[in-house]
Every structure is written in structure tokens, then in C-alpha cells.
Amino acid sequence: SGDRIDYSPRQVVEASGPVDGTVVWGGQIVAIENYAAGTEFHVLAVPLRSTNEPRIGERSIGRFIAYYPGFLEPEDYAPGRWVTLAGELDGTVEGAVDEHPMRFPYVRTAQVHLWPRRMGR
């Protein structure tokens, strides 16, 4: 792994086999959960600009779950905030959106860029 791959979260889930490598994804936080060992957050992904800034208003390219090995303040990383991150794909996990079962790519990240609150207004 370690090579950057150009898959969207949806393409990772739909791939015929496991996808490995580094991804740079961004979008809007929809949920965040802090655990003893780290923080997991769910992101509704959108395409990124060349500056890695999320393209607000673009149609979603899937959802993913990111794991960060430390505490992220849920008031800062609140649902509705925009983030971009780089990380290693670590398979997919089962979950649901409302009652709809889904699989989500799982990304282990050490870097999360939180965009200013004014973004998207």
C-alpha cells in the first residue's frame, strides 16, 4: 500500500475485490464518535477541487468512515462541518444509513483538515 489511488468511496465499495492504498477524500461530516483509542467519523464524500477543497453543492460520491488515532473535539468536528483527509484504506465495514444497510470504506488517517465554518454559506 502507500500508493495514492483515485477511487471514490462508492467505487471502493463496488469493486470486485479489496482495494488498497492511500486515498485523499473530503466531504461533510454526518456523525462523530470518540472512543478510548481514537475517533471515528462518518463523511458524506463529494469530489475535491485541485486544492483538495470539497466541491460544495456537488452530488455525493459515497460515504466513508474515517478513524483518527486520538481525540477530536466533537464541537469542532460537528456534523455539517467540511473536512479533507488523507489515509490508508482498511477494507470496508457494514453499517446503515437510516434503515438502509450499506458497506462503507474504512480509512485510517493521521491527518484531517477541518475547513472554516463559513464554507458553503
N, C-alpha and C positions, 0 to 999 in steps of 0.2 A: 504494500500500500504506500501511501505518501504521495502518489501522483494525483494531481487535480483532475477530476472528471467533470464532464459537462452534462450531467444528468439532472433533470428536475426531480423533486421528491416523487411526483407521480410516476415518472419513468423508472425510478428505482423500484417502486412497489410493483410495477407491471413487468419488470424484467424477468426473463425466463429462469435466470439463475442469480446467485448472490452477486452484488456489486460492491467492489472495494475501492477505496481511495479517499482522497480529500475533496470535500465539497465546500463551496462558498455560496451560502444561501441566505436569504433575508425575507422579511415579511413582518406581519403583525402578530404580536403575542396574543394568544387566546386563553392561555392558562399558565400558571406557575405554581410549583410545589417545592418547598425546601425540605430536605431530609438531612439526617445527621451527616452524611458523607458528601452531600452536594445538592445541587438544584436541578430540577427538570422543568423545562418549559415547552409548551406546545406552540408552534408557529404556523400561521396560515401564510404560505410562501407566495411571493409574487416575483416576476422577473426583476433582475437588477440592472441598473444603469452601468456604464463603463466605470463609474466611480464607486461601484458596489452599493449605491444607494437604492433602496427599494423603489420600484416604479409604482407609486401610489395611484390607485384607480385602475390598474391593470387587473385582468382576470387572474384568479389564483392558479398556481401550477402545482397544487397539492399541499399537504400538511406534513410536518415532521416534528419529532420530539428531539430536543437538544438537552444534553447532560453537561453541566458545568461543575467541576470538582471544588466547589466552595459555596459560600453563601452569597446569594444575590438578593438585594433588598426588594421585596415584592411591591413596595410602594413605587420604586423606581422602574422596575421591570413589570409594570402592571399590564393587564390585558388592555389592548388598544395601542400600546407603545410599539414603535418600529425598531427592529434590530437587523443587523447583518452579522454573520458569524462564519468562521472557517473551522472545519473539524473533520474528523475521521468517521466515515460511515461504519457502523457496528450493527449491521443487519437490520431487521425490521421487528417491530413489536405489534402485538394485537391490541386493539383498542376500539373505541366507538366515538362517533360524533352523534350526540343525542342518542337515539336508539339504533343508529345505523352502524353495524360492525365494520371496522376498517383496519388495515395494516398501515403502520407509519414507519418511515425510515428513522433510525436512531443514530444520532450524531454525537460523538464525544468531542467537546470543544474546550479549548483553554482561552479562547479569545471571543468576546462578544462586544460588538459595537452598538451602543444604545443611541439612537438618533434623537435629536431635540424634540421636546413635546410639541413644538409648533409645527412639525412636519405634518403635511396632509391637511392643513387647515386653509 
